[in-house]
Each structure stands twice: as C-alpha cells, then as structure tokens.
Amino acid sequence: MPNSHFSLFKTFVDRERHVAMVLNPKVLTTFTRRFLSEGFAEFHGRADPSEGRYRLVKNARRFPMARLRDYWHFRNHHSDYAIYAFVRNPYARVFSGWKDKFYDGHKGSEDGRLAGYPRSMRRGELKAARAFCAAHGLEGAVEGTLVPFGSFVPYFSAQQPGQRNQHWDLQTLVLQQPEFKLAGAFLMESQLEEAIKTIARVLEFDEDWAVSRLKKKENVSSNWPGDHPMTEGVAEQVYKACKPDFDVFGYRKDSYTSLW
C-alpha cells in the first residue's frame, strides 16, 4: 500500500491511457501542473483541467484531478499504469527545500518575524527546528533569527525517513518506491527534454509544443546571495540522510561540488 506521502493533489491519473505521474515537491511541480493543464486544454479540449469536479477545491482548477474511482483504481492496480516522475540531485533538493521554507521565510519580513514564513511552517516545523537547535547548541534557536543550513541539515537528518517534511524527505518515499514501478524517473538536470517528449507522446500532446514549454520559467525562486553553505562536512550529512536516493537514482556522492 502507498505510504503517508501519497496524495491526490500530487498524483496525476489518466485511466483512459493508463498513464500516471507522481509529483515530487521541489522538483518541477509548478511546471508539471501547468504543463498537464495546458496540454489537456490545447490537445483534448479540456478548458477546466478537472472537468468541473471538486468545485470547492482550488487545486482542481490548476491541476487535472481525476474521478475518485479512477484514483481508487490506480491505487489498487498501479502496476497496470505507466508511471512517470521527475527526480533531482538530493543535495540540490534539500538545499532548495531549506531555502524555500526557512531562508525565504526569514527574509519574508524585515526582522525575521513569524509572519514572514509560510503558514505551514509557523508552528510545527519551525518550532521543532528551533527546539532542536536549542537542545544541540546550534544557531537558529532564538525567535527572529534564521535557522541556517548548517543547523537545518542535522535537524532533518535526525528525523526518521518517512516522518520528514515532504520537501526534504527521501524522494524514494515521496515517489512510493518500491511500491510503484516507475516507467521513467527522469533526472531534472539532464533528461528534461527526453522526459517531456515521452510524457507528451503517451498523453497525445504535440512533442514540439511540449519542448517549447520547457523554455517558460515557472515559480522562479529567490537568489542565494553568498557562498554556498554545502561544505564537505554538511554534504556528508546530507549524503547519509538521503543515501537511498543516491543509490536508486544514480547520483554521485561528490556531485555537490559541481552544482553551484
């Protein structure tokens, strides 16, 4: 059975074509939602990506959400589907998750106030991270200060895989491995054009149109202003915490040196 990371909002199911995609937080999720929605509008005449379903659900207006019975069919017969996903270098994904939720949150107000953080972070994750920093004598324990990347890494590493925030938990778990057999796990860094052509083909979108969509930037994040904090010691901690992702998706242990 799928683990706790399984969500209808992160799962695309096309029962007619027996195709599915599992979205991977911090790995092209905004792009994927728009690509699917625009593709179904352009090539299948579906102006509303969810065809009028789930009127009160905001996500259903920006992402093709299937009928509940189709999700149920996929959940119980996922081996009948060609399942695709994007994956990302674990070093880059962990850093992106921290920058999005901690750094950008801290910079969201002039003095690092709680109001600058995403609502999902304000009490649970941020409070737990500060408590961890206080208990281990790390920077970031004091309200209004940044939980730096060097403190965040031991914090998330101490959590059991499967119990971490979806933005930095193991991609193998987010993508339901090995429960779901993936027809394609495409590396974000080097296989995007191959991926988008493959997905377009199985969904009956025009491949040239699909490739052109790669040129449109989605959800552009803030720039990191200084030297990158992925030191050798910090990278070693990330590697140990995310080793299944390195093993399954083929990323090298020393790949952090060429990312920034």
SULNORKA-V448484 format. One line per field, one symbol per residue. ss: DSSP state (a for helix, b for strand, c for the rest). psi: psi as a letter, one per 20 degrees, with the letter a starting at -180 (. if undefined). burial: # if it has 16 or more other ideal C-beta (glycine too) atoms within 10 Angstrom, else .. A space follows every 50 residues. Layout:
BEGIN
ss: ???
psi: ???
burial: ???
END
This chain:
BEGIN
ss: cccccccaaabbbbccccbbbbcbccbcaaaaaaaaaaaaaaaacccccc cccccccaaaaccccccaaaaaaaaacaaacbbbbbbccaaaaaaaaaaa aaaaaacccccccaaaccccaaaaaaaaaaaaaaacccccccccccccaa aaaaaaacccccccccccccaaaacccccccbbbbbbccccaaaaaaaaa aaacccaaaaaaaccccccccccccccccccaaaaaaaaaacaaaaaaac ccaaaaaacc
psi: qqaiipqhijpppnhgilqqpoqopjnkggggghggghghggijknhohj liqlhjoghiijpoprqhhhgggghikhiiqopqqqrqphghgggggggg hgghghiirhkkqhiiqqhihhgfggghghhggghjkqqjhppirporhh hgghghhiqppijrqhijrphhghjlpjgpophpnpphhikgggghgggg ghjlqphggghhhhippplprqqpiaqpjmrggghhggghhkghggggik qqhjihijh.
burial: ....##.#.######...###########.##########........## .........#..####....#.##...#..#################### ###.##.....#...##...#...##..##.##....#.##....##### ###.##.......##############..#.#.#####...#..##.### .##.#....#..#...............##...##.###.##..##.##. #...##....
END
